[in-house]
Amino acid sequence: MPDGRYQPVSRPYVRRFEYRYSARVFDKMEIIDIALGEFERLLASGEVIEEAPAGLFVVKELVLLIEWVRPLRVVIAVDESRRRETLVTVYEPWPAEWSYDFRRRR
């Protein structure tokens, strides 16, 4: 991943560190109308579909959640050195930009 762009991967999402939530995540969850408990439960069954370097010790993971009413994407910045995961944003992917199963960009 030398150029900093997201690269496709396929693996289960596994929480490694304590969560830190950005204000944007709470704003987006309110718009999407999903409760924090339900959101965290969905994360536990999420799939990392893309990742990209975001800094020296930080990797951004794009996690797909499909067990909800509509598919959701979560951007998570994993900081190994600080041992934390920052949930950056959550959103509904645009169908025209993704494959039918929402796992690959068109």
RAPE-V127483 format. One record per backbone hydrogen bond with DSSP energy under -0.5 kcal/mol. NH is the residue of the N-H (numbers start at 1). CO is the residue of the C=O. If there is no record, write none. Layout:
nh = {NH NH}
co = {CO CO}
This chain:
nh = {4 7 9 11 13 18 20 22 25 26 27 28 29 30 31 32 33 34 39 40 41 42 43 44 45 45 46 47 48 49 49 50 51 52 54 55 59 60 61 61 62 63 63 64 65 66 72 73 74 75 76 76 77 78 78 79 79 80 80 83 84 85 86 87 87 88 88 89 91 93 95 97 98 98 99 102 106}
co = {1 51 49 48 46 83 85 87 22 22 23 24 25 26 27 28 29 29 35 36 37 38 39 40 41 42 43 64 11 47 62 62 7 60 58 58 78 52 59 76 50 61 74 47 72 64 65 91 63 89 61 74 86 59 76 77 84 57 78 79 79 18 77 20 85 75 86 75 73 91 93 94 94 95 104 99 97}
